[in-house]
Amino acid sequence: GAGVSQSPRYKVAKRGQDVALRCDPISGHVSLFWYQQALGQGPEFLTYFQNEAQLDKSGLPSDRFFAERPEGSVSTLKIQRTQQEDSAVYLCASSLPRGGGAMGNTIYFGEGSWLTVV
Amino acid sequence: QKEVEQDPGPLSVPEGAIVSLNCTYSNSAFQYFMWYRQYSRKGPELLMYTYSSGNKEDGRFTAQVDKSSKYISLFIRDSQPSDSATYLCAMRGYNFNKFYFGSGTKLNVKP
């Protein structure tokens, strides 16, 4: 596709429900990132994939959060037993090169999945 | 204390004004400095990036980095109503795969 595609765009979950958020990166992009953006805040790093390898998951806030990219393209962010503090926009981004160096600055964001936990 | 600090605004200016947006940071390992623009209910889009200290110009936009002061700026000349958005600064080190974002400054350019 032309850009990074995320689904669903909007999700309302009851507290305790599990959710899965999908990201389709730009075709051929090696690097894929997940960020969490709370209302009125900047994006906060969650995790990073290079192809299918999850190289950095230091930003995942708890073991309820899990991300995968099994074939090196589509990625899914799963949140188990959702809590109200999980309400945020979840942004996926991708870039062609591996991280590092000047080429790693141009990352393309999707429009985000807006999660509200009630 | 957050690694990147940014005044949230909002900042309201008349059309044609020069806008100055700023961020400070604490991590001396940061080497790449970026500015993103985010319209309401959209993902951030990259405006420009700068490596290390210095200035970079792109049309009406100028980015400045002062590593000695740990201070970066984005200037917008001849501001337009279409520039109304939230502006996010972001930065990273050479080998880092994570970007550190400021909280964003909301800009409103009045016609």
Boltz contact constraints between the chains, C-beta under 6 A:
constraints:
  - contact:
      token1: [A, 41]
      token2: [B, 103]
      max_distance: 6.0
  - contact:
      token1: [A, 42]
      token2: [B, 88]
      max_distance: 6.0
  - contact:
      token1: [A, 42]
      token2: [B, 101]
      max_distance: 6.0
  - contact:
      token1: [A, 42]
      token2: [B, 102]
      max_distance: 6.0
  - contact:
      token1: [A, 42]
      token2: [B, 103]
      max_distance: 6.0
  - contact:
      token1: [A, 42]
      token2: [B, 104]
      max_distance: 6.0
  - contact:
      token1: [A, 43]
      token2: [B, 101]
      max_distance: 6.0
  - contact:
      token1: [A, 45]
      token2: [B, 98]
      max_distance: 6.0
  - contact:
      token1: [A, 48]
      token2: [B, 97]
      max_distance: 6.0
  - contact:
      token1: [A, 56]
      token2: [B, 97]
      max_distance: 6.0
  - contact:
      token1: [A, 91]
      token2: [B, 43]
      max_distance: 6.0
  - contact:
      token1: [A, 99]
      token2: [B, 97]
      max_distance: 6.0
  - contact:
      token1: [A, 100]
      token2: [B, 95]
      max_distance: 6.0
  - contact:
      token1: [A, 105]
      token2: [B, 32]
      max_distance: 6.0
  - contact:
      token1: [A, 105]
      token2: [B, 34]
      max_distance: 6.0
  - contact:
      token1: [A, 105]
      token2: [B, 49]
      max_distance: 6.0
  - contact:
      token1: [A, 106]
      token2: [B, 46]
      max_distance: 6.0
  - contact:
      token1: [A, 109]
      token2: [B, 43]
      max_distance: 6.0
  - contact:
      token1: [A, 109]
      token2: [B, 44]
      max_distance: 6.0
  - contact:
      token1: [A, 110]
      token2: [B, 43]
      max_distance: 6.0
  - contact:
      token1: [A, 111]
      token2: [B, 42]
      max_distance: 6.0
  - contact:
      token1: [A, 111]
      token2: [B, 43]
      max_distance: 6.0
  - contact:
      token1: [A, 112]
      token2: [B, 43]
      max_distance: 6.0
